[in-house]
Amino acid sequence: MAITFIQQKKRQKYLLIVLVVLIAISLLVVWQLFLVKPKPAAPQQVLKKPEVKIDFDTLKNPIFNNLIPFEPIPPFGEKIGRDNPFVPQK
């Protein structure tokens, strides 16, 4: 009987060590995520507005002059649909 008590004490000792390690890791993660303030960005690393330059000379290419514009769609001649689609048909 004495052997089983010794084995239980060893198991409890190892489980206690595992529990302490898990708690330490959890506290470290919580401290890093919530309690440590982020360092301010250095002035050189601040994002600047990108300079946008549009080259309109590309649109003056003679290839674009050959493009045909879309033809307008004529309106429908007859009435489409019902006045109230939720009224049952007779």
C-alpha positions as CSV (number, residue, x, y, z in Angstrom):
1,M,0.0,0.0,0.0
2,A,2.8,2.4,0.7
3,I,4.0,2.2,-2.9
4,T,0.8,3.7,-4.3
5,F,1.0,6.7,-1.9
6,I,4.5,7.4,-3.1
7,Q,3.5,7.2,-6.8
8,Q,0.5,9.6,-6.1
9,K,2.9,12.1,-4.5
10,K,5.2,11.9,-7.5
11,R,2.3,12.4,-9.9
12,Q,1.0,15.4,-7.8
13,K,4.5,16.9,-7.7
14,Y,4.8,16.7,-11.6
15,L,1.3,18.0,-12.0
16,L,2.1,20.9,-9.7
17,I,5.2,21.8,-11.7
18,V,3.1,21.7,-15.0
19,L,0.5,23.9,-13.4
20,V,3.0,26.5,-12.2
21,V,4.6,26.5,-15.7
22,L,1.2,27.0,-17.4
23,I,0.3,29.8,-15.0
24,A,3.7,31.5,-15.7
25,I,3.2,31.3,-19.4
26,S,-0.3,32.6,-19.2
27,L,0.8,35.6,-17.1
28,L,3.6,36.3,-19.5
29,V,1.2,36.3,-22.5
30,V,-1.3,38.6,-20.7
31,W,1.5,41.0,-19.6
32,Q,2.9,41.2,-23.2
33,L,-0.5,41.7,-24.8
34,F,-2.3,44.0,-22.4
35,L,0.1,45.7,-20.0
36,V,3.1,46.6,-22.2
37,K,2.6,49.8,-24.1
38,P,3.8,49.8,-27.7
39,K,6.9,51.9,-28.5
40,P,6.2,55.1,-30.5
41,A,7.3,55.0,-34.1
42,A,10.5,56.8,-34.9
43,P,9.9,60.0,-37.0
44,Q,11.6,58.3,-40.0
45,Q,9.2,55.5,-40.0
46,V,6.0,57.6,-40.1
47,L,4.1,56.9,-43.4
48,K,4.1,59.7,-45.9
49,K,1.4,60.4,-48.5
50,P,2.5,58.8,-51.7
51,E,2.9,61.2,-54.6
52,V,0.5,60.3,-57.4
53,K,1.4,61.2,-60.9
54,I,-1.0,60.5,-63.7
55,D,0.4,60.4,-67.2
56,F,-2.5,61.6,-69.5
57,D,-0.2,61.4,-72.6
58,T,-1.0,57.7,-72.8
59,L,-4.6,58.5,-73.7
60,K,-3.5,60.6,-76.7
61,N,-2.3,57.4,-78.4
62,P,-3.9,56.9,-81.8
63,I,-5.0,53.4,-80.9
64,F,-7.6,54.9,-78.5
65,N,-9.1,57.0,-81.3
66,N,-10.2,53.8,-83.1
67,L,-12.4,52.7,-80.2
68,I,-16.1,52.7,-80.9
69,P,-18.3,54.1,-78.1
70,F,-21.2,51.9,-76.8
71,E,-24.5,52.3,-78.6
72,P,-27.3,53.5,-76.4
73,I,-30.0,51.0,-75.5
74,P,-33.4,52.1,-76.6
75,P,-36.2,52.1,-74.0
76,F,-38.7,49.3,-74.0
77,G,-41.8,50.0,-76.1
78,E,-44.3,48.0,-74.2
79,K,-45.2,47.9,-70.5
80,I,-43.2,45.4,-68.5
81,G,-44.3,43.6,-65.4
82,R,-47.4,44.2,-63.2
83,D,-48.3,47.3,-61.1
84,N,-48.3,45.3,-57.9
85,P,-46.4,41.9,-58.2
86,F,-47.7,40.8,-54.7
87,V,-51.4,40.8,-55.8
88,P,-52.5,37.3,-56.9
89,Q,-53.1,36.9,-60.6
90,K,-56.7,36.5,-61.7
